[in-house]
Amino acid sequence: MSSKTVIVIGSGLGGLSAAISLAQEGYRVTIHEKNPQIGGKLNVLKQQGYTFDLGPSILTLPHIFERLFARSGRKMCDYIPIRSLRPHWRNFFEDGKVVDLDPDPERMAAQARKVGEDPENVRRFLKYSADLYDLVNAGYFEQGLDNAAAFRKFYGLLNFLKFDLFRSMHGGVKRYLKTRHMQDIFDYFIKYVGSSAYHSPAFMNCMATIQFRHDLWYVDGGLYHIALGLQRLMDELGVKVCLNSEVVEVTKQDGRVTGIVTSDGSRHSADIIVSNMEVIPAYEKLLHEDDELMKGLEKFEPSCSGLVLELGLDRKYLQLAHHNFFFSDHQREHFHTVFRKRQLPPDPTIYLVAASRTDPTVAPDGCDGLKILPHIPHIDDDHPLTRDDYMAFKERVLDKLERMGLTDLRKHVVFEHCWTPIDIREQYYSNKGSIYGVVSDRFKNLAFKAPKQSTKYPNLFFVGGSVNPGGGMPMVVLCGQNVAKSVAAWDRQ
């Protein structure tokens, strides 16, 4: 047991995972959270009988979450009830084609044939994906590798070449899949990290295996119940949570961080600090670092943001599955517009959740509650978009959905809630309104994120989507577990 104190700044999933894992290592842990509830982007909205997941709405790799409970001799199913989904999601195209994504090989083969894709191509692609996943998972994920030296030591040159480093993610996809429909579907797995399939490295194709091997899951009552389950576990472990406690400064002395100052002026000392605030905003706003340090972080450019639109309807659209994608007719242009031109796309790909397909408790009888999320650029403070710009884009999104089968959608809206990147940055202090932390770009950072331990202050650590292994619920939970291991290993030195 350690008598040392740890302060965790922020209670996103990464912060919760780090706090739980550090408590299990014997540290005395306190979380300071600026908002009135835990969870960070894992957030919920309840209005007029509708329940919406404001943030993540897909659960993958539940075994990573299960470790948090198993280390304390508990079972996750006693805290967080989950169920697998079929199909994984439904894909709608402008030419009228509809394709379901299903982990069953025979059903997936039938779906491939609907768009003229040889099922053998899909099988070969998934084998390629599985090989990449096993490679990435062994070191980068499970060992928490953080820098080039650690990679060289773990993988060696021969294995490093297996990462398919000379192709983009899209290049890896089109090597196996020949129809535009199937290429677009598997390219868009990049949504998990808010990046472009044309600019991300090919090893990001490992993400298909995350779903096809380990399934896709839903949490009864909505995904915010993950946060509620983790809160129960923290209560049992003695982790203290201070809500409405915004950290405005990290204090430092003699090359170490010494504690925090909160918005009410109170000071709290700590032996170790773990920041769930993203790396760049934390160094800039909490530590007030100079331009030289900040310039070295520029390669960790933020991921995309999104327009987060929730609609309560007075009817159901029966053609929808639980998860749905309405694809751009020009996906390459969509990626280029968002990630290179940094403009609102004229024809976006749209993610749409109709959770009442699985869970009747999240909408009134006979009604759908839709969460709608197109990816859009992060905030450009030099050329900012206005709320009017975002609202005009919202109308473009609704036009597309009505055109692609959700007839008279606007006429059936009885409740509406909308967040722009401006709202996302204000709510979570994410870098430029980013949703997924750091962008994965093979030319800027080769999909690497910042290291988990500060290069300037040895007792300052980071967790979440801006550090390795990056964004997405299971990855930030894994990051929290790896941060705890790093803290304990450093502390023992």
Buried (B, 14 or more C-beta within 10 A) or exposed (E): EBEBBBBBBBBBBBBBBBBBBBBBBEBBBBBBBBBEBBBBBBBBBEEEBBBBBBBBBBBBBBEBBBBBBEBEEBEBEEBBEBEEBBBBBBBBBBEEBBBBBBBEEEBBBEBBEEBEBBBEBBBBBBEBBBBBBEBBBBBBBBBBBBEEEBBEEBBEEEEEEBBBEEBBBBBBBBBBBEBBBBBBBBBBBBBBBBBBBBBBBBBBBBBBBBBBBBBBBBBBBBBBBBBBBBBBBBEEBEBBBBEEBBBEBBBBEEEBBBBBBBEEEEEBEBBBBBBBBBBBBBBBBBBEBEEEEEEEBEBBBBBBBBBBBBBBBEEBBEEBBBBBBBBBBBBBBBBBBBBEEBBBBEBBBBBBBBBBBBBEEBBBEEBBBBBBBBBBBBBEEEEEBEEEEBEEBBEBBBEBBBEBBBEEBEEBEBBEBBBBBBBBBEBBBBBBBBBBBBBBBBEBBBBBBBBBBBEEBBBBBBBBBBBBBBBBBBBBBBBBBBBBBBBBEEBEE
